[in-house]
Amino acid sequence: MADLAIVNCAQVVTLSGPARARTGAEMRELGIVRNGALLVRDGRIAKVGTRAEIERAASTDTEMVDAGGRIVLPGFVDAHTHPVFAGNRADEFDQRAEGATYAEIAARGGGIRSTVRQTRAASEADLLAAARRYRAWFLRGGTTTIEAKSGYGLTLDDELKILRAIRSLGAEGGLRVSPTFLGAHEVPDEYRGRRADYVRLVIDEMLPAVWREGLAESCDVFCEPSVFPVAQSREILEAACALGFRLRLHADQFSADEGSLLAAELGADTADHLEATTQCGWTALARAGVQPVLLPASAYCLGSGRYPAARQMIERGLAVTLATDFNPGSSPTASMPLVLSLAVTQMKMTCAEAITAATINGAYSLRRGNSVGSLDAGKLADFAIHDFADYRELAYFFGRETAWAVYIGGVRQTW
C-alpha cells in the first residue's frame, strides 16, 4: 500500500510516553504536536512531526491528506461493550422515566433477561447484521478498537452463537475487536432458584467449549450479591483462569467493594463499573495493579446520580480507563465523545485525563498497548481526524458525531 501523510493538523495528539498505562500526573501529558502531521507506511505510524518534517520525509508517491486544520487522535479504545444482541429495551427506558428502578424491572423479568429472550430467538446472521450497524456508530465517534462481550445467550449454544458473531465482526475489519465471554451475566429464566446449577453449566460446559473454539480472550462475571455473589464469581473466574482466560469483572455497580476486592485478589486485568466502590476497594485495586474501567454513560442512562469516584482513583495511582458500556439496556450509546463529556462534567476528570483514559489506558487494559492507543512510530495506524481545532472540544461540544475521517491500519473507513 502507498505511503500516507496527514498534514495541516491543528494538533496531533500522540499520547506518546511510557510503555504502560498512565497514572497520576502522566494522565495529563498528551504529547501534542501543534501544526503537526503524521506519516503512515505499511499500515503503521512511520513518523509524527511538524508539517515540514513530514513533507520532507514523504516520497513523490505518498498520498497526501489535508486535515483542514482539524485535530488527529489515536482511535478510541472502548474497553467495555456488549455489541451483539437482538431488539432493544426502549420500553424499559420509559418505565424508568415513570419511576421504576433497574432492580424492579429486572425482578419483573425485564433487564438482561428480556434481551436474552430476544437474542435467543435471533439467528447468528441476524445478530451479525445488527452488530454491523453498531460498528458504524462506534466509527462515527472515532473508536477503532472495542472489547466485545457475550452474555445475552446464557445457554451453551447461544453464547457460542454470540461469540461467533463477534469473531465475524472482527474478521471483517473496520473495527478491531477483543472478545470476552460473559456467560455469567445473569441467571436465565430456566435456572431461577437454581443459581448453583447454572454456575456448574458455565464452568463445566461453557468455559471449556469457548476455550476450545478460541472464541474469547477474557472471561467476565457480573459480581453482585443479587446476581453472582463473591463465592460463585470466584469459582467461575478461577476455572476460567485455569483454562487460560484473562479476567475482567463487573464490580461494585450497586454494592460496595466485594467485586473490587475479588478483582484485586485474583489479579484481574480490570474491574469495571465501580460506582459503589469505597476507599477500601480503591486501595486494593491500586495495590494489585488492576485497572478500573469507568462507565459514566451507564450511571447517566439509569439516572442514578452516582458516578464512580474517578478523582480519588487517580489520586491513588490507578490507571483509570473510560468506556461506553454500549448495551441495549443501561447504556445504549457507542459514543466515546459523550463519555468524555460525562467524565469531565460528572466525575471531574480533566479533558486530558479523559483522553488518556479513552485511548492508551484502554489499550493497556486489553493488553494491546504495544500496538494501539497512541501515535508512536511502529504502532498500527489507527487514528481519527476530529472536526475540532483543540482536543478539549471533544468533551466540550457534546452530543455530536465528531469524526471527520477514521483510519484503521492506515485505511480510511466508511460507514
C-alpha positions as CSV (number, residue, x, y, z in Angstrom):
1,M,0.0,0.0,0.0
2,A,1.1,3.5,-0.8
3,D,2.5,5.8,2.0
4,L,0.0,8.2,3.5
5,A,0.7,11.6,5.0
6,I,-1.9,13.5,7.1
7,V,-0.9,17.2,7.0
8,N,-2.3,20.6,8.1
9,C,-3.4,19.3,11.6
10,A,-4.1,21.9,14.3
11,Q,-3.0,19.3,16.9
12,V,-1.6,15.8,16.6
13,V,-2.4,14.3,20.0
14,T,0.2,11.5,20.1
15,L,-0.2,10.1,23.7
16,S,3.5,9.3,23.5
17,G,5.0,8.4,26.8
18,P,6.0,5.4,28.9
19,A,5.2,1.9,27.5
20,R,2.5,1.2,30.1
21,A,-0.8,2.5,31.3
22,R,-0.6,6.1,32.6
23,T,-1.3,7.1,36.2
24,G,-1.4,10.3,38.2
25,A,0.0,13.4,36.5
26,E,1.0,11.3,33.5
27,M,-2.7,11.2,32.5
28,R,-2.5,15.0,31.7
29,E,0.5,14.6,29.3
30,L,-0.9,14.2,25.8
31,G,2.3,14.7,23.7
32,I,0.6,17.3,21.5
33,V,2.4,18.3,18.3
34,R,0.8,21.6,17.2
35,N,0.5,22.4,13.5
36,G,1.6,18.8,13.1
37,A,1.4,15.9,10.6
38,L,2.0,12.2,10.5
39,L,3.3,9.7,8.0
40,V,1.9,6.2,7.6
41,R,3.9,3.3,5.9
42,D,2.7,-0.3,5.5
43,G,-0.3,0.4,7.8
44,R,1.8,1.6,10.7
45,I,2.9,5.0,12.1
46,A,6.2,5.9,10.5
47,K,6.8,9.4,11.8
48,V,5.0,12.2,13.6
49,G,6.3,15.8,13.5
50,T,5.7,19.2,12.0
51,R,4.2,19.5,8.6
52,A,7.5,20.5,7.1
53,E,9.2,17.4,8.7
54,I,6.6,15.1,7.3
55,E,6.6,16.6,3.9
56,R,10.4,16.2,3.7
57,A,10.1,12.6,4.7
58,A,7.3,11.8,2.2
59,S,8.0,10.4,-1.3
60,T,6.6,11.5,-4.6
61,D,4.1,8.6,-4.3
62,T,2.9,9.4,-0.9
63,E,-0.9,10.1,-0.7
64,M,-1.4,13.5,0.9
65,V,-4.5,14.2,3.0
66,D,-5.2,17.7,4.1
67,A,-6.8,17.6,7.6
68,G,-8.1,21.1,7.1
69,G,-6.8,22.4,10.5
70,R,-8.5,19.7,12.4
71,I,-7.1,17.5,15.3
72,V,-5.8,14.0,15.0
73,L,-6.0,11.5,17.9
74,P,-5.4,7.8,18.3
75,G,-8.5,5.8,17.7
76,F,-10.5,5.5,20.9
77,V,-10.2,2.1,22.6
78,D,-13.6,1.3,24.1
79,A,-12.7,-1.3,26.7
80,H,-16.3,-2.4,27.8
81,T,-19.1,-3.0,25.3
82,H,-21.9,-5.5,24.7
83,P,-22.4,-5.1,20.9
84,V,-24.1,-8.3,19.9
85,F,-27.8,-8.6,20.9
86,A,-31.3,-8.6,19.4
87,G,-34.0,-6.0,19.9
88,N,-33.8,-3.2,22.4
89,R,-35.3,-2.1,25.7
90,A,-36.9,1.2,24.9
91,D,-40.0,0.2,26.8
92,E,-37.9,0.0,30.0
93,F,-36.4,3.4,29.3
94,D,-40.0,4.7,29.5
95,Q,-40.6,2.7,32.7
96,R,-37.6,4.2,34.4
97,A,-38.8,7.7,33.5
98,E,-42.0,6.8,35.3
99,G,-40.1,5.8,38.4
100,A,-39.3,2.1,38.1
101,T,-35.8,1.1,39.2
102,Y,-33.4,-1.1,37.3
103,A,-33.8,-3.8,40.0
104,E,-37.6,-3.6,39.9
105,I,-37.6,-4.0,36.1
106,A,-35.3,-7.0,36.4
107,A,-37.4,-8.6,39.1
108,R,-40.4,-8.5,36.7
109,G,-38.4,-10.4,34.0
110,G,-37.0,-7.4,32.2
111,G,-33.5,-6.1,32.0
112,I,-30.8,-8.6,30.8
113,R,-33.3,-11.5,30.7
114,S,-35.5,-9.5,28.3
115,T,-32.6,-9.1,25.9
116,V,-31.7,-12.8,26.4
117,R,-35.1,-13.9,25.2
118,Q,-34.9,-11.7,22.1
119,T,-31.3,-12.8,21.4
120,R,-32.0,-16.5,21.7
121,A,-34.7,-16.1,19.0
122,A,-32.3,-14.4,16.6
123,S,-30.0,-16.2,14.1
124,E,-26.3,-15.7,14.1
125,A,-26.7,-13.9,10.7
126,D,-29.3,-11.5,12.3
127,L,-27.0,-10.7,15.2
128,L,-24.1,-10.0,12.9
129,A,-26.2,-7.7,10.7
130,A,-27.2,-5.7,13.8
131,A,-23.6,-5.6,15.0
132,R,-22.5,-4.2,11.7
133,R,-24.9,-1.3,12.2
134,Y,-23.5,-0.6,15.6
135,R,-19.9,-0.8,14.2
136,A,-20.8,2.3,12.1
137,W,-21.9,4.1,15.3
138,F,-18.5,3.4,17.0
139,L,-16.6,4.6,14.0
140,R,-18.5,7.9,13.7
141,G,-17.3,8.8,17.2
142,G,-13.7,7.9,16.4
143,T,-13.5,4.4,18.0
144,T,-11.2,1.9,16.3
145,T,-11.0,-0.9,18.9
146,I,-13.6,-2.4,21.2
147,E,-13.8,-5.1,23.8
148,A,-16.9,-7.1,22.9
149,K,-18.7,-9.2,25.5
150,S,-21.2,-12.1,25.1
151,G,-23.8,-12.6,27.8
152,Y,-27.2,-12.3,26.1
153,G,-27.5,-16.1,25.3
154,L,-27.0,-17.9,28.7
155,T,-27.1,-21.3,27.1
156,L,-24.1,-23.0,25.6
157,D,-25.3,-22.8,22.0
158,D,-26.5,-19.2,22.3
159,E,-23.3,-18.0,23.9
160,L,-21.3,-19.7,21.2
161,K,-23.6,-18.1,18.6
162,I,-22.9,-14.6,20.0
163,L,-19.2,-15.2,20.2
164,R,-19.1,-16.4,16.6
165,A,-20.9,-13.2,15.6
166,I,-18.3,-11.2,17.5
167,R,-15.5,-13.2,15.7
168,S,-17.0,-12.5,12.3
169,L,-17.4,-8.8,13.1
170,G,-13.7,-8.6,13.9
171,A,-12.6,-10.7,10.9
172,E,-14.4,-8.3,8.6
173,G,-12.2,-5.5,9.6
174,G,-13.5,-2.0,10.1
175,L,-13.1,-2.3,13.8
176,R,-10.6,-4.2,16.0
177,V,-12.4,-6.5,18.4
178,S,-11.2,-8.1,21.7
179,P,-13.7,-10.8,22.6
180,T,-14.8,-11.6,26.2
181,F,-17.0,-14.4,27.4
182,L,-19.7,-13.2,29.8
183,G,-21.8,-16.3,30.3
184,A,-22.2,-15.3,34.0
185,H,-24.1,-12.1,33.1
186,E,-27.4,-13.1,34.7
187,V,-29.2,-16.3,35.9
188,P,-31.5,-17.2,33.0
189,D,-35.2,-17.8,33.5
190,E,-35.0,-21.6,33.4
191,Y,-32.5,-21.6,36.2
192,R,-34.3,-19.2,38.6
193,G,-33.8,-20.6,42.1
194,R,-31.0,-22.9,40.8
195,R,-28.1,-20.5,40.5
196,A,-25.6,-23.1,41.7
197,D,-26.7,-25.4,38.8
198,Y,-26.2,-22.6,36.3
199,V,-22.7,-21.9,37.7
200,R,-21.9,-25.5,37.1
201,L,-23.1,-25.2,33.5
202,V,-20.9,-22.2,33.0
203,I,-17.8,-23.9,34.5
204,D,-18.3,-27.4,33.1
205,E,-19.7,-26.8,29.7
206,M,-19.5,-23.2,28.5
207,L,-15.9,-22.2,29.5
208,P,-14.3,-25.4,28.0
209,A,-16.3,-25.0,24.8
210,V,-15.4,-21.3,24.4
211,W,-11.8,-22.1,25.0
212,R,-11.6,-25.0,22.6
213,E,-13.0,-22.8,19.8
214,G,-10.7,-19.9,20.7
215,L,-13.7,-17.6,20.8
216,A,-12.7,-15.3,23.7
217,E,-9.6,-13.9,25.3
218,S,-11.1,-13.0,28.6
219,C,-13.8,-14.1,31.0
220,D,-16.1,-11.7,32.8
221,V,-18.6,-12.1,35.6
222,F,-21.4,-9.8,36.9
223,C,-20.3,-9.9,40.5
224,E,-23.2,-8.7,42.7
225,P,-24.9,-10.3,45.7
226,S,-28.2,-10.5,43.8
227,V,-26.6,-11.8,40.6
228,F,-23.4,-13.8,41.2
229,P,-22.1,-13.4,44.7
230,V,-18.4,-13.4,45.5
231,A,-18.1,-17.1,46.2
232,Q,-19.6,-18.2,42.9
233,S,-17.9,-15.4,41.0
234,R,-14.6,-16.6,42.4
235,E,-15.4,-20.2,41.4
236,I,-16.2,-19.2,37.8
237,L,-13.2,-16.9,37.4
238,E,-10.7,-19.4,38.9
239,A,-12.0,-22.0,36.5
240,A,-11.5,-19.6,33.6
241,C,-8.0,-18.7,34.7
242,A,-7.1,-22.3,34.9
243,L,-8.0,-22.7,31.2
244,G,-6.0,-19.7,30.2
245,F,-8.6,-16.9,30.1
246,R,-7.7,-13.4,31.3
247,L,-10.0,-12.0,33.9
248,R,-12.4,-8.9,34.0
249,L,-15.2,-8.2,36.4
250,H,-18.4,-6.2,36.5
251,A,-17.7,-5.0,40.0
252,D,-19.4,-2.8,42.6
253,Q,-22.1,-1.4,40.3
254,F,-24.7,-1.5,43.1
255,S,-22.9,-2.9,46.2
256,A,-19.7,-1.7,47.7
257,D,-16.3,-3.3,47.4
258,E,-17.0,-7.0,47.1
259,G,-16.3,-7.1,43.4
260,S,-13.3,-4.8,43.5
261,L,-11.7,-6.8,46.4
262,L,-12.3,-10.0,44.4
263,A,-10.7,-8.4,41.3
264,A,-7.7,-7.5,43.3
265,E,-7.5,-10.9,44.9
266,L,-7.5,-12.7,41.5
267,G,-5.2,-10.1,39.8
268,A,-7.8,-9.4,37.1
269,D,-6.9,-7.1,34.2
270,T,-9.8,-4.8,35.1
271,A,-12.7,-4.1,37.5
272,D,-15.5,-2.3,35.6
273,H,-18.3,0.0,36.8
274,L,-17.2,0.8,40.4
275,E,-20.0,3.2,41.1
276,A,-20.3,1.9,44.7
277,T,-16.6,1.4,45.4
278,T,-15.2,3.0,48.6
279,Q,-11.6,3.7,49.7
280,C,-11.2,0.0,50.7
281,G,-11.8,-1.1,47.1
282,W,-9.7,1.7,45.5
283,T,-6.8,0.8,47.8
284,A,-7.0,-2.9,47.0
285,L,-7.2,-2.3,43.2
286,A,-4.2,0.1,43.4
287,R,-2.1,-2.4,45.3
288,A,-2.9,-5.2,42.9
289,G,-2.4,-3.1,39.7
290,V,-6.0,-3.7,38.5
291,Q,-7.2,-1.1,36.0
292,P,-10.6,0.5,36.8
293,V,-12.9,0.8,33.7
294,L,-15.4,3.5,34.5
295,L,-18.7,3.7,32.6
296,P,-20.4,7.1,33.3
297,A,-22.9,6.7,30.5
298,S,-24.5,3.8,32.4
299,A,-24.9,5.9,35.5
300,Y,-26.3,8.7,33.3
301,C,-28.8,6.5,31.5
302,L,-30.1,4.8,34.7
303,G,-30.5,8.2,36.3
304,S,-28.8,7.0,39.4
305,G,-26.8,10.2,40.0
306,R,-24.0,8.0,41.4
307,Y,-20.8,8.2,39.3
308,P,-17.5,6.4,40.0
309,A,-15.1,8.4,42.1
310,A,-12.6,9.0,39.3
311,R,-10.7,11.8,41.1
312,Q,-10.0,9.6,44.2
313,M,-8.9,6.7,42.0
314,I,-6.5,8.9,40.0
315,E,-5.1,10.3,43.2
316,R,-4.4,6.8,44.5
317,G,-2.4,6.0,41.4
318,L,-5.0,3.9,39.5
319,A,-4.7,3.8,35.7
320,V,-8.3,4.9,35.1
321,T,-9.9,3.8,31.8
322,L,-13.2,5.1,30.2
323,A,-15.6,3.0,28.1
324,T,-19.2,3.3,26.9
325,D,-20.7,0.1,28.3
326,F,-22.7,0.0,25.0
327,N,-25.7,-2.3,25.6
328,P,-29.4,-2.2,24.9
329,G,-30.5,-1.5,28.5
330,S,-28.4,0.6,30.8
331,S,-26.1,2.4,28.2
332,P,-27.4,2.4,24.6
333,T,-24.6,4.7,23.3
334,A,-21.5,3.9,21.3
335,S,-20.2,7.5,21.6
336,M,-16.8,7.9,23.3
337,P,-17.0,11.7,22.9
338,L,-20.2,11.6,25.1
339,V,-18.3,9.5,27.7
340,L,-15.5,12.1,27.7
341,S,-18.1,14.9,28.4
342,L,-19.6,12.9,31.2
343,A,-16.2,12.2,32.7
344,V,-15.4,15.9,32.8
345,T,-18.7,17.2,34.0
346,Q,-19.8,14.4,36.3
347,M,-16.5,12.8,37.5
348,K,-14.3,16.0,37.4
349,M,-11.6,14.5,35.2
350,T,-9.7,17.0,33.1
351,C,-10.1,16.8,29.4
352,A,-6.6,15.5,29.1
353,E,-7.1,12.7,31.7
354,A,-10.3,11.7,29.9
355,I,-8.5,11.4,26.5
356,T,-5.8,9.3,28.1
357,A,-8.3,7.1,29.8
358,A,-10.1,6.6,26.4
359,T,-7.0,5.7,24.4
360,I,-3.7,4.5,25.8
361,N,-5.1,3.3,29.1
362,G,-7.9,1.4,27.3
363,A,-5.4,-0.2,25.1
364,Y,-3.3,-1.4,28.0
365,S,-6.4,-2.7,29.8
366,L,-6.9,-5.0,26.7
367,R,-3.1,-5.8,26.6
368,R,-2.9,-4.0,23.3
369,G,-0.8,-1.1,24.4
370,N,2.1,-2.1,22.3
371,S,0.1,-1.8,19.1
372,V,-2.7,0.8,19.5
373,G,-3.7,3.7,21.8
374,S,-1.0,6.2,20.8
375,L,0.6,7.5,17.7
376,D,4.1,6.2,18.3
377,A,6.3,5.1,15.4
378,G,5.8,1.4,14.8
379,K,2.3,1.2,16.1
380,L,-0.7,0.4,14.0
381,A,-2.0,3.4,12.1
382,D,-5.4,3.5,13.9
383,F,-6.4,7.2,14.3
384,A,-9.3,9.6,13.8
385,I,-9.4,13.1,12.4
386,H,-11.9,15.0,14.5
387,D,-13.8,18.1,13.3
388,F,-12.3,20.4,16.0
389,A,-9.2,22.6,16.4
390,D,-8.5,21.7,20.0
391,Y,-8.7,18.3,21.8
392,R,-10.8,19.8,24.7
393,E,-13.6,20.5,22.3
394,L,-14.2,16.7,22.1
395,A,-15.7,16.9,25.6
396,Y,-16.9,20.5,25.4
397,F,-19.1,20.3,22.3
398,F,-21.0,17.2,23.3
399,G,-23.9,15.4,21.6
400,R,-22.5,15.2,18.0
401,E,-20.6,12.8,15.8
402,T,-17.1,14.1,15.8
403,A,-15.1,12.0,13.4
404,W,-14.3,13.6,10.1
405,A,-12.3,10.6,9.0
406,V,-11.2,7.3,10.7
407,Y,-8.3,5.2,9.6
408,I,-7.6,1.6,10.8
409,G,-4.2,0.2,9.7
410,G,-3.8,3.3,7.5
411,V,-7.0,2.5,5.6
412,R,-9.8,5.1,5.6
413,Q,-13.1,3.6,6.9
414,T,-16.6,4.1,5.5
415,W,-19.9,4.0,7.4
